[in-house]
Amino acid sequence: MEFMGTRSKQYKELTCKNFKADCDFMIRAETSEELMRYSLEHACNVHGKCDSSPESLQKVKSRIKDVWM
């Protein structure tokens, strides 16, 4: 994608605000896999949410946004 002569790159983005949490954590990554790894680590270490069941993983994946930078 190109904006005004500059190239833009697509990233995956997830924030704790997507889960209505009172936390300013935001992560961007090139792949969903990388984003999931770091966001799940944050959720466990900071919020005590260490559930990696298929249902929880799907909930997280459903809140990932594509952003261009």
WOJO-V281075 format. One record per run of one state. SS is the DSSP state (helix for helix, strand for strand, loop for the rest). FROM is the first residue (numbers start at 1). LEN is the number of residues. If there is no record, write none. Layout:
# WOJO-V281075
ss = [SS	SS]
from = [FROM	FROM]
len = [LEN	LEN]
This chain:
# WOJO-V281075
ss = [loop	strand	loop	strand	loop	strand	helix	loop	strand	loop	helix	loop	helix	loop	strand	loop]
from = [1	2	4	6	8	10	16	20	26	30	32	48	54	62	65	69]
len = [1	2	2	2	2	6	4	6	4	2	16	6	8	3	4	1]
